[in-house]
Amino acid sequence: MNRIARWLVLCLLSPSLAAASPEGVVAVSQPAAAAAGARILAQGGNAIDAAVAVQFALNVVEPQSSGIGGGGFMLVHLAKTGETFFVDSRERAPALARADMFAPDGLPMRFPLASTSGLAVGVPGTLLGLDTALRRWGTMKLADTLAPAIELAGHGFRVNRFLAQDIADDDGRTQLQPETAAIFRPGGVPLAEGDWLVQPDLAKTLKLIAARGPDVFYRGPIAQAIVKAQQRGRSELGNAGKGRMTLADLAQYRVTIRPPLIGHYRGWTLAAMPPPSAGGLTLLEILKLLERFPLGDTAQGYGFGSPRTLHVMAEAMRLAFADRAVWIGDDDAMPMPQRALLNPDYLAARAALIQPDRRMDTPQAGDLTPWETAAAQSKPVRARQESLHTTHFAIVDRWGNMVSYTTTIEYTWGSGITVPGYGFLLNNELTDFNFMPGADPATGNPGANDVAPFKRPRSSMAPLLLLKDGQPVAAYGSPGGATIINSVLNVTLDVIDHGMTLQQAIDAPRLSVTQATGRISCEGGLPFMQPAFSIATQDALRTLGHTGLGETGTDGCRETIGSVQAVVVDPTTGAHGGAADPRREETVIRVGH
């Protein structure tokens, strides 16, 4: 590793790395879940064992964000072999799913109704994903990794301010079904911060899984209860709102092991999540669009938070999200034009649309015809706003194995349907598909994200491994719906272009644009978000034509975007460190031996 590269790696690592444990590190947004992972590492488990324990614990303490009723993507890096791969446990559409099921009368259902009906529930994958990872690359038994979560569910824990706020501001989702209300609004009163929450039904479920394995969930009594629960609809939708999942769908669910999508940016290598997530492909496209600009060069006006830097970031996001809306979906259902989207000539043509002195008109998806024979000019399907909830955590063990894991039940509280007698929420992941079918031979739109049997809906999750000279140096990711991509992007740019440590990059304010129409969201309302985006900078963006920032002279950067958790490895010394996001309950635990 040359001197400059070594300096960059040192910049990436936390200033406290010298004092950090060379052993295991857990970075999680919730302290009790972090403690579950640390407990497994202290017992001699590896990063995969600890990740399984953390996810089970999150089902207990962050039920509004993820759990066994949902799905996710686990990045695994094995230190001994140097392999990196993804465990894809994304939810699938049932066999009876159809492209027009969210628009049975030719008009799209209202999202609040569709997303809280059984129709929105995809076949859950989290449990089988955890079991698959544990059996193939873990060292402990499933029952051992479940123990911390069983204790948390059976004995209880204190509700934190994030869970209390999500109950209070639930859009009615914890009130629609009696089983959900009984847990989170006992006696009709929403749980408040500091209240003690015990979940005996969930504890019973986790004990069943510990004793009988995932078959009890996918083929046994829990499967029967899931199918019955997702048959609940909304009266406003009639039979059209009832779920279509059958016992056969659950029994046939399979996990997919995927190789990473590899990209490069300014001499760094990124191992990113491939489709069915749009996260990695969109992230890499944005980075390549930005590589032609001298980000980080303050002499040319491209320092952190400068108008030029934020402008080109916003424009690159708009272009990539226009492509995402048309071209990216489940690669198992139809081939995705991944190579075309990252073709250097295509990227050069797209990047040339970014003008330094003005905001471009709303971009369309790019014409891939010269690079992908089957592709044609196409109009994007109008996308709805994705939920900002989900959860992400990162782990490195004493051997250098790394996990970066993003999981979700989609919208906050998922479908709002708790499986009666079993205490866990079902996802509403199928609402990540297009509500109106997009396939159109006349325009060349392939309908990449249209509903289809067994298909996985498009995701934005983007667990990432960052490497230098072939050596892994950081693993990180974020929750936040479509903003996940831009949260990971902001951190990556802050480290590589702006020379920040990973913790500084996580703390720094973020900018996000998730639609081609291009309204800017940006941060700055919390004291740790430094250096702030100045009002002068915001006014400069307004002058360039950017929207979403409010009136001239005011501070329009008041959002909170994402929650990045990360672990780092010094490739020279082998020392390990972690960085966590203060936007939630930042928790980094180091485990020595």
C-alpha positions as CSV (number, residue, x, y, z in Angstrom):
1,M,0.0,0.0,0.0
2,N,1.6,3.3,-1.0
3,R,2.0,6.3,1.3
4,I,-1.1,8.2,0.1
5,A,-3.3,5.1,0.2
6,R,-2.1,4.4,3.7
7,W,-2.9,8.0,4.8
8,L,-6.4,7.6,3.3
9,V,-7.0,4.4,5.2
10,L,-5.9,6.1,8.4
11,C,-8.3,8.9,7.7
12,L,-11.0,6.3,7.4
13,L,-10.4,4.8,10.8
14,S,-11.5,6.3,14.0
15,P,-9.0,8.5,15.9
16,S,-9.5,6.2,18.8
17,L,-8.5,3.1,16.8
18,A,-5.2,2.8,18.6
19,A,-7.1,2.1,21.8
20,A,-9.7,0.0,20.0
21,S,-9.9,-3.8,20.5
22,P,-8.2,-5.9,17.9
23,E,-11.0,-8.4,18.6
24,G,-14.7,-8.1,18.0
25,V,-16.7,-4.9,17.4
26,V,-20.5,-4.5,17.1
27,A,-22.1,-1.3,15.8
28,V,-25.9,-1.3,16.2
29,S,-28.5,1.4,16.5
30,Q,-30.1,-0.1,19.6
31,P,-28.1,-0.9,22.8
32,A,-29.9,-4.0,23.8
33,A,-29.5,-5.6,20.4
34,A,-25.8,-4.5,20.4
35,A,-25.4,-6.2,23.7
36,A,-26.8,-9.4,22.3
37,G,-24.2,-9.5,19.5
38,A,-21.4,-8.6,22.0
39,R,-22.5,-11.5,24.2
40,I,-22.2,-14.0,21.3
41,L,-18.7,-12.6,20.4
42,A,-17.6,-12.9,24.0
43,Q,-18.8,-16.6,24.0
44,G,-16.4,-17.2,21.1
45,G,-18.9,-16.8,18.3
46,N,-17.9,-15.3,15.0
47,A,-19.4,-12.3,13.1
48,I,-22.2,-14.4,11.5
49,D,-23.2,-15.9,14.9
50,A,-23.4,-12.4,16.4
51,A,-25.3,-11.0,13.4
52,V,-28.0,-13.7,13.8
53,A,-28.3,-12.8,17.5
54,V,-28.5,-9.1,16.8
55,Q,-31.3,-9.6,14.3
56,F,-33.4,-11.7,16.6
57,A,-32.9,-9.2,19.3
58,L,-33.9,-6.3,17.0
59,N,-37.2,-8.2,16.4
60,V,-37.9,-7.7,20.1
61,V,-36.6,-4.1,20.7
62,E,-37.2,-2.5,17.2
63,P,-40.3,-4.4,16.1
64,Q,-41.5,-1.4,14.0
65,S,-38.5,-1.8,11.7
66,S,-37.5,-5.4,11.2
67,G,-38.1,-9.0,12.3
68,I,-38.9,-12.5,11.3
69,G,-42.0,-11.3,9.4
70,G,-39.8,-9.4,7.0
71,G,-36.6,-9.8,4.9
72,G,-33.2,-8.3,4.2
73,F,-29.7,-8.5,2.7
74,M,-26.7,-9.7,4.7
75,L,-23.2,-8.9,3.3
76,V,-20.6,-11.4,4.6
77,H,-16.8,-11.1,4.2
78,L,-14.8,-14.2,5.2
79,A,-11.3,-13.2,6.3
80,K,-9.7,-16.7,5.8
81,T,-10.8,-17.1,2.1
82,G,-11.2,-13.4,1.2
83,E,-14.7,-14.2,-0.1
84,T,-17.5,-11.6,-0.1
85,F,-21.1,-12.5,-0.8
86,F,-24.7,-11.6,0.1
87,V,-27.3,-13.7,1.7
88,D,-30.5,-12.5,0.0
89,S,-33.6,-13.1,2.2
90,R,-35.8,-10.6,0.5
91,E,-39.5,-11.3,0.6
92,R,-41.1,-12.8,-2.5
93,A,-44.5,-12.3,-4.0
94,P,-46.9,-15.3,-3.7
95,A,-47.7,-17.6,-6.6
96,L,-51.1,-15.9,-7.0
97,A,-49.7,-12.4,-7.3
98,R,-50.5,-10.5,-10.5
99,A,-49.1,-7.3,-12.1
100,D,-52.4,-5.4,-11.6
101,M,-53.3,-6.6,-8.1
102,F,-52.8,-3.1,-6.6
103,A,-54.9,-1.6,-9.4
104,P,-57.8,-4.1,-9.9
105,D,-60.1,-1.5,-11.4
106,G,-57.4,0.2,-13.5
107,L,-56.7,2.7,-10.7
108,P,-54.0,2.3,-8.1
109,M,-55.2,1.6,-4.5
110,R,-54.5,4.3,-1.9
111,F,-51.2,3.4,-0.2
112,P,-52.5,3.7,3.4
113,L,-55.2,1.1,2.6
114,A,-53.1,-1.2,0.5
115,S,-50.1,-1.2,2.8
116,T,-52.2,-2.2,5.9
117,S,-54.0,-5.0,4.2
118,G,-52.9,-8.6,3.8
119,L,-52.4,-8.0,0.1
120,A,-49.2,-6.2,0.8
121,V,-47.6,-9.1,2.7
122,G,-44.7,-10.8,1.0
123,V,-43.4,-14.3,1.9
124,P,-41.0,-13.6,4.7
125,G,-37.3,-14.5,4.3
126,T,-35.4,-13.2,7.4
127,L,-35.6,-16.4,9.4
128,L,-34.5,-18.7,6.7
129,G,-31.7,-16.2,5.7
130,L,-30.4,-16.2,9.3
131,D,-30.6,-20.0,9.5
132,T,-28.8,-20.4,6.2
133,A,-26.0,-18.0,7.2
134,L,-25.6,-19.7,10.5
135,R,-25.5,-23.3,9.2
136,R,-23.0,-22.4,6.4
137,W,-20.7,-19.9,7.9
138,G,-21.5,-19.7,11.6
139,T,-20.1,-21.7,14.5
140,M,-23.1,-21.8,17.0
141,K,-26.5,-23.5,17.1
142,L,-29.6,-21.5,16.3
143,A,-30.9,-21.9,19.8
144,D,-27.7,-20.3,21.2
145,T,-28.1,-17.2,19.0
146,L,-31.8,-17.0,20.0
147,A,-31.1,-16.9,23.7
148,P,-30.6,-13.1,24.1
149,A,-33.8,-12.4,22.2
150,I,-35.8,-14.9,24.1
151,E,-34.7,-13.3,27.4
152,L,-35.5,-9.8,26.1
153,A,-39.0,-10.8,24.9
154,G,-39.8,-12.9,28.0
155,H,-38.4,-10.6,30.7
156,G,-39.0,-7.3,28.9
157,F,-37.1,-4.1,28.3
158,R,-37.6,-0.4,28.7
159,V,-39.1,1.4,25.8
160,N,-36.8,3.9,24.3
161,R,-37.7,7.3,22.9
162,F,-37.6,6.0,19.3
163,L,-40.0,3.2,19.8
164,A,-42.3,5.4,21.9
165,Q,-42.3,8.0,19.2
166,D,-43.1,5.5,16.5
167,I,-46.0,4.2,18.5
168,A,-47.4,7.7,19.1
169,D,-46.9,8.8,15.5
170,D,-48.0,5.5,13.9
171,D,-50.4,6.7,11.2
172,G,-52.9,4.4,12.9
173,R,-50.8,1.3,12.2
174,T,-50.6,0.0,15.8
175,Q,-54.4,0.6,16.2
176,L,-55.9,-1.3,13.2
177,Q,-55.4,-4.8,14.5
178,P,-56.3,-5.9,18.0
179,E,-53.2,-8.1,18.5
180,T,-50.9,-5.2,17.6
181,A,-52.8,-2.7,19.8
182,A,-52.7,-5.1,22.7
183,I,-48.9,-5.1,22.6
184,F,-48.1,-1.5,21.9
185,R,-51.2,0.3,23.2
186,P,-52.4,-1.8,26.2
187,G,-55.8,-0.6,27.4
188,G,-55.8,1.9,24.5
189,V,-52.8,3.8,26.0
190,P,-49.7,4.0,23.8
191,L,-46.5,2.8,25.5
192,A,-44.3,5.7,26.5
193,E,-40.6,6.1,26.9
194,G,-39.5,4.2,30.0
195,D,-42.4,1.8,30.1
196,W,-41.6,-1.9,30.5
197,L,-42.5,-4.0,27.5
198,V,-42.9,-7.8,27.8
199,Q,-43.9,-9.9,24.8
200,P,-44.8,-13.4,25.9
201,D,-46.2,-14.5,22.5
202,L,-43.0,-13.5,20.8
203,A,-40.9,-15.3,23.4
204,K,-43.0,-18.4,22.8
205,T,-42.4,-18.1,19.1
206,L,-38.7,-17.7,19.4
207,K,-38.6,-20.7,21.8
208,L,-40.5,-22.8,19.2
209,I,-37.9,-21.8,16.6
210,A,-35.0,-22.6,18.9
211,A,-36.5,-26.1,19.6
212,R,-37.7,-27.0,16.1
213,G,-35.8,-24.9,13.7
214,P,-37.2,-22.8,10.8
215,D,-39.5,-25.6,9.6
216,V,-41.9,-24.6,12.4
217,F,-42.2,-21.2,10.7
218,Y,-42.3,-22.2,7.0
219,R,-44.2,-25.5,7.3
220,G,-45.6,-25.9,10.8
221,P,-48.2,-24.1,13.0
222,I,-46.6,-20.7,12.6
223,A,-47.0,-21.0,8.8
224,Q,-50.7,-21.7,9.2
225,A,-51.1,-18.7,11.4
226,I,-49.2,-16.5,9.0
227,V,-51.5,-17.5,6.1
228,K,-54.6,-16.9,8.1
229,A,-53.4,-13.5,9.4
230,Q,-52.5,-12.2,6.0
231,Q,-56.0,-13.0,4.7
232,R,-57.1,-9.9,6.6
233,G,-58.0,-7.0,4.4
234,R,-59.4,-3.5,4.8
235,S,-63.1,-3.2,4.5
236,E,-62.7,-0.4,2.1
237,L,-60.9,-2.7,-0.4
238,G,-63.2,-5.8,0.0
239,N,-61.8,-9.1,-1.2
240,A,-59.2,-7.3,-3.3
241,G,-57.3,-6.4,-0.2
242,K,-56.9,-9.9,1.2
243,G,-53.5,-11.6,1.0
244,R,-52.7,-14.2,-1.6
245,M,-50.1,-16.2,0.2
246,T,-50.6,-19.9,0.7
247,L,-48.8,-22.6,2.8
248,A,-47.1,-23.7,-0.5
249,D,-45.6,-20.2,-0.9
250,L,-44.0,-20.4,2.6
251,A,-42.8,-24.0,2.1
252,Q,-41.2,-23.1,-1.2
253,Y,-39.4,-20.0,-0.1
254,R,-35.6,-20.1,-0.8
255,V,-32.7,-17.9,0.1
256,T,-30.3,-16.8,-2.6
257,I,-26.6,-16.4,-2.2
258,R,-25.4,-13.6,-4.5
259,P,-21.9,-12.5,-5.5
260,P,-21.3,-8.8,-5.0
261,L,-21.6,-6.1,-7.6
262,I,-18.0,-4.7,-7.8
263,G,-17.3,-1.0,-8.5
264,H,-14.4,1.3,-8.3
265,Y,-14.1,5.0,-7.3
266,R,-10.9,7.0,-7.2
267,G,-8.7,3.9,-6.6
268,W,-11.1,2.3,-4.0
269,T,-13.1,-0.9,-4.5
270,L,-16.7,-1.2,-3.5
271,A,-18.5,-4.6,-3.0
272,A,-22.2,-3.6,-3.2
273,M,-25.6,-5.3,-3.2
274,P,-26.8,-6.4,-6.7
275,P,-30.4,-6.6,-7.8
276,P,-33.1,-7.2,-6.6
277,S,-31.8,-4.3,-4.6
278,A,-31.3,-1.1,-6.5
279,G,-29.0,0.1,-3.7
280,G,-25.6,-1.1,-5.0
281,L,-26.2,-0.4,-8.7
282,T,-27.6,3.1,-8.1
283,L,-24.9,3.9,-5.7
284,L,-22.2,2.9,-8.1
285,E,-23.8,4.8,-11.0
286,I,-23.9,8.0,-8.9
287,L,-20.2,7.6,-7.9
288,K,-19.1,7.1,-11.5
289,L,-21.2,10.2,-12.6
290,L,-19.4,12.2,-9.9
291,E,-15.9,10.9,-10.6
292,R,-15.4,13.4,-13.4
293,F,-15.8,16.3,-10.9
294,P,-12.9,17.3,-8.6
295,L,-14.8,16.7,-5.3
296,G,-12.7,17.6,-2.3
297,D,-10.7,20.2,-4.2
298,T,-11.5,23.4,-2.3
299,A,-9.4,25.5,-4.7
300,Q,-11.9,24.7,-7.5
301,G,-14.9,25.2,-5.2
302,Y,-15.6,21.5,-4.6
303,G,-15.0,21.3,-0.8
304,F,-17.4,19.6,1.6
305,G,-20.8,21.4,1.6
306,S,-19.9,23.9,-1.1
307,P,-22.6,24.9,-3.6
308,R,-20.8,23.2,-6.5
309,T,-20.3,19.9,-4.6
310,L,-23.9,19.7,-3.4
311,H,-25.2,20.7,-6.9
312,V,-23.4,18.0,-8.8
313,M,-24.3,15.5,-6.1
314,A,-28.0,16.4,-6.5
315,E,-27.9,16.2,-10.3
316,A,-26.1,12.8,-10.2
317,M,-28.7,11.5,-7.8
318,R,-31.5,12.6,-10.1
319,L,-30.0,10.9,-13.2
320,A,-29.3,7.7,-11.4
321,F,-32.8,7.6,-9.8
322,A,-34.4,8.1,-13.2
323,D,-32.6,5.0,-14.4
324,R,-33.5,3.1,-11.2
325,A,-37.2,3.8,-11.7
326,V,-37.2,2.0,-15.1
327,W,-34.3,-0.4,-15.4
328,I,-33.8,-2.1,-12.0
329,G,-35.9,-4.9,-10.4
330,D,-35.5,-8.6,-9.6
331,D,-32.7,-10.0,-11.7
332,D,-34.0,-13.5,-11.2
333,A,-37.3,-12.5,-12.9
334,M,-35.8,-10.8,-15.9
335,P,-32.2,-9.8,-16.8
336,M,-31.2,-6.3,-15.6
337,P,-29.0,-4.1,-17.8
338,Q,-26.3,-3.9,-15.1
339,R,-23.4,-3.7,-17.5
340,A,-25.1,-1.1,-19.6
341,L,-25.8,1.2,-16.7
342,L,-22.2,1.1,-15.7
343,N,-20.7,1.3,-19.2
344,P,-18.1,4.1,-19.2
345,D,-19.5,5.6,-22.5
346,Y,-23.1,5.5,-21.2
347,L,-21.9,7.2,-17.9
348,A,-20.0,9.8,-19.8
349,A,-23.1,10.7,-21.8
350,R,-25.2,10.9,-18.7
351,A,-22.6,12.9,-16.7
352,A,-22.4,15.4,-19.6
353,L,-26.0,16.4,-18.8
354,I,-24.8,17.9,-15.4
355,Q,-24.2,21.6,-16.0
356,P,-22.3,23.5,-13.2
357,D,-24.4,26.7,-13.6
358,R,-28.0,25.4,-13.7
359,R,-30.3,22.6,-12.6
360,M,-31.3,20.3,-15.5
361,D,-34.8,19.7,-16.5
362,T,-36.4,16.5,-15.1
363,P,-34.3,13.7,-16.6
364,Q,-35.8,10.6,-18.1
365,A,-34.2,7.2,-17.8
366,G,-31.3,6.9,-20.2
367,D,-31.5,5.2,-23.6
368,L,-29.5,2.1,-23.2
369,T,-29.9,0.9,-26.8
370,P,-26.3,1.3,-27.9
371,W,-25.1,-0.7,-24.8
372,E,-28.0,-3.2,-24.3
373,T,-29.8,-4.4,-27.4
374,A,-33.1,-5.1,-25.6
375,A,-33.3,-1.7,-24.1
376,A,-35.1,1.4,-25.4
377,Q,-36.0,4.9,-24.3
378,S,-38.6,4.7,-21.5
379,K,-40.5,6.9,-19.1
380,P,-40.2,6.1,-15.4
381,V,-43.0,4.8,-13.4
382,R,-44.0,7.3,-10.8
383,A,-42.6,6.1,-7.4
384,R,-44.1,6.7,-4.0
385,Q,-42.1,7.7,-1.0
386,E,-40.6,4.8,0.8
387,S,-40.6,4.5,4.6
388,L,-37.6,5.9,6.4
389,H,-37.6,2.9,8.8
390,T,-35.6,-0.3,8.5
391,T,-32.5,-1.1,10.5
392,H,-28.8,-1.7,9.8
393,F,-25.9,-3.0,11.8
394,A,-22.3,-4.0,11.2
395,I,-20.0,-6.5,13.0
396,V,-16.3,-7.6,12.7
397,D,-15.0,-10.5,14.8
398,R,-11.5,-11.2,16.2
399,W,-10.6,-13.2,13.0
400,G,-11.6,-10.3,10.7
401,N,-14.8,-11.7,9.4
402,M,-17.3,-8.9,8.7
403,V,-21.0,-8.5,8.4
404,S,-23.0,-5.5,7.1
405,Y,-26.7,-6.3,7.4
406,T,-29.8,-4.3,6.4
407,T,-33.3,-5.7,7.3
408,T,-36.8,-4.4,7.2
409,I,-40.5,-5.1,7.3
410,E,-40.8,-2.2,4.9
411,Y,-43.0,0.7,6.1
412,T,-42.9,1.5,9.8
413,W,-44.9,-1.2,11.6
414,G,-45.1,-3.1,8.3
415,S,-48.6,-4.1,7.5
416,G,-49.6,-3.5,11.1
417,I,-50.8,-7.1,11.3
418,T,-49.4,-9.1,14.2
419,V,-49.7,-12.9,13.8
420,P,-52.2,-13.9,16.5
421,G,-50.7,-16.0,19.3
422,Y,-47.1,-15.5,17.9
423,G,-46.4,-11.9,18.5
424,F,-44.5,-10.7,15.4
425,L,-45.5,-8.3,12.7
426,L,-45.9,-9.1,9.0
427,N,-44.2,-7.0,6.4
428,N,-46.0,-4.9,3.7
429,E,-43.1,-5.4,1.3
430,L,-45.2,-6.0,-1.8
431,T,-46.0,-2.3,-1.9
432,D,-42.4,-1.8,-3.1
433,F,-43.6,-3.1,-6.4
434,N,-45.2,-0.7,-9.0
435,F,-48.8,-0.2,-8.1
436,M,-49.6,0.4,-11.8
437,P,-47.9,-2.0,-14.2
438,G,-45.1,-0.3,-16.0
439,A,-44.4,-2.8,-18.8
440,D,-45.1,-1.1,-22.2
441,P,-43.7,-2.6,-25.4
442,A,-44.5,0.7,-27.2
443,T,-42.1,2.7,-25.0
444,G,-39.7,-0.1,-24.2
445,N,-40.4,0.0,-20.5
446,P,-39.6,-3.6,-19.4
447,G,-41.8,-3.4,-16.2
448,A,-38.7,-4.4,-14.2
449,N,-40.5,-3.7,-10.9
450,D,-44.0,-4.9,-11.8
451,V,-45.6,-7.5,-9.6
452,A,-45.2,-11.1,-10.7
453,P,-45.4,-14.6,-9.0
454,F,-42.4,-15.4,-6.8
455,K,-40.7,-12.1,-7.7
456,R,-38.8,-10.0,-5.2
457,P,-39.8,-6.3,-5.1
458,R,-37.1,-3.7,-5.8
459,S,-35.3,-2.5,-2.7
460,S,-33.0,0.4,-1.9
461,M,-30.9,-1.5,0.8
462,A,-27.2,-1.0,0.2
463,P,-24.9,-2.9,2.7
464,L,-21.4,-2.1,1.5
465,L,-17.8,-3.3,1.9
466,L,-15.1,-0.8,1.1
467,L,-11.7,-2.1,0.1
468,K,-8.3,-0.7,-0.6
469,D,-5.6,-2.7,-2.6
470,G,-7.9,-5.7,-2.2
471,Q,-8.0,-5.5,1.6
472,P,-11.3,-4.8,3.4
473,V,-11.2,-1.6,5.5
474,A,-14.8,-0.8,6.3
475,A,-18.3,-2.3,6.2
476,Y,-21.4,-0.1,6.6
477,G,-24.9,0.7,5.5
478,S,-28.1,2.5,6.5
479,P,-31.8,2.4,6.9
480,G,-34.1,5.0,5.3
481,G,-36.0,3.8,2.3
482,A,-34.7,5.3,-0.9
483,T,-32.5,7.6,1.1
484,I,-30.4,4.6,2.1
485,I,-28.5,4.9,-1.2
486,N,-27.7,8.5,-0.6
487,S,-26.8,8.1,3.1
488,V,-24.2,5.5,2.0
489,L,-23.1,7.7,-0.8
490,N,-22.6,10.8,1.5
491,V,-20.5,8.8,3.9
492,T,-18.4,7.3,1.1
493,L,-17.7,10.7,-0.5
494,D,-16.9,12.2,2.9
495,V,-14.3,9.6,3.5
496,I,-12.7,9.3,0.1
497,D,-13.1,12.9,-1.2
498,H,-13.2,15.0,1.9
499,G,-10.7,13.1,4.1
500,M,-13.0,12.5,7.1
501,T,-12.7,9.7,9.6
502,L,-15.6,7.3,9.4
503,Q,-17.2,8.7,12.5
504,Q,-16.8,12.3,11.2
505,A,-18.4,11.2,7.9
506,I,-21.3,9.5,9.8
507,D,-21.9,12.6,11.9
508,A,-21.7,15.1,9.0
509,P,-24.9,16.4,7.4
510,R,-26.3,14.7,4.4
511,L,-28.0,15.7,1.2
512,S,-30.5,13.5,-0.6
513,V,-32.5,13.5,-3.8
514,T,-34.5,10.3,-4.5
515,Q,-36.6,11.2,-7.6
516,A,-35.8,12.6,-11.0
517,T,-38.0,15.5,-10.2
518,G,-35.3,16.4,-7.7
519,R,-36.5,18.0,-4.6
520,I,-33.6,18.3,-2.2
521,S,-33.7,17.0,1.4
522,C,-30.8,18.0,3.6
523,E,-29.7,17.9,7.2
524,G,-28.4,20.4,9.7
525,G,-30.9,20.6,12.6
526,L,-28.7,18.8,15.2
527,P,-25.5,20.0,16.8
528,F,-23.4,17.0,15.8
529,M,-24.1,17.6,12.1
530,Q,-20.9,19.5,11.3
531,P,-19.8,21.3,9.3
532,A,-23.3,22.6,8.5
533,F,-24.6,23.5,5.1
534,S,-24.7,27.3,5.3
535,I,-27.7,29.5,4.4
536,A,-25.5,31.1,1.7
537,T,-24.9,27.7,0.2
538,Q,-28.6,26.9,0.3
539,D,-29.3,30.2,-1.4
540,A,-26.8,29.4,-4.1
541,L,-28.6,26.1,-4.7
542,R,-31.9,27.9,-4.9
543,T,-30.4,30.2,-7.5
544,L,-29.3,27.2,-9.6
545,G,-33.0,26.1,-9.6
546,H,-33.1,23.5,-6.9
547,T,-36.3,23.0,-5.0
548,G,-37.2,21.7,-1.5
549,L,-35.2,24.2,0.5
550,G,-37.9,26.7,1.3
551,E,-37.6,30.5,1.1
552,T,-34.4,32.4,0.3
553,G,-32.5,33.4,3.4
554,T,-34.0,30.6,5.5
555,D,-32.4,27.3,6.7
556,G,-34.1,24.6,4.7
557,C,-31.8,21.8,5.9
558,R,-33.8,20.4,8.8
559,E,-34.2,16.8,7.9
560,T,-32.8,13.6,9.5
561,I,-31.6,11.2,6.9
562,G,-30.5,7.6,7.6
563,S,-28.6,6.0,10.4
564,V,-25.2,4.6,9.3
565,Q,-23.5,1.9,11.4
566,A,-20.0,0.8,10.5
567,V,-17.0,-1.4,11.5
568,V,-13.4,-0.8,10.3
569,V,-10.3,-2.8,9.9
570,D,-6.7,-1.5,9.6
571,P,-5.3,-3.7,6.9
572,T,-1.7,-3.1,8.1
573,T,-2.1,-3.7,11.9
574,G,-5.3,-5.7,11.9
575,A,-6.8,-3.4,14.5
576,H,-10.6,-3.2,14.6
577,G,-12.9,-0.2,15.3
578,G,-16.5,0.9,14.9
579,A,-18.5,4.0,14.3
580,A,-22.2,4.5,15.0
581,D,-24.8,7.1,14.1
582,P,-26.1,9.6,16.7
583,R,-29.3,10.0,14.7
584,R,-30.5,6.9,16.7
585,E,-29.0,5.3,19.8
586,E,-25.4,5.0,18.6
587,T,-23.9,1.9,20.2
588,V,-20.4,0.5,19.5
589,I,-19.3,-2.3,21.8
590,R,-15.8,-3.8,21.6
591,V,-15.3,-7.3,22.8
592,G,-11.8,-8.4,23.8
593,H,-10.6,-11.9,24.7
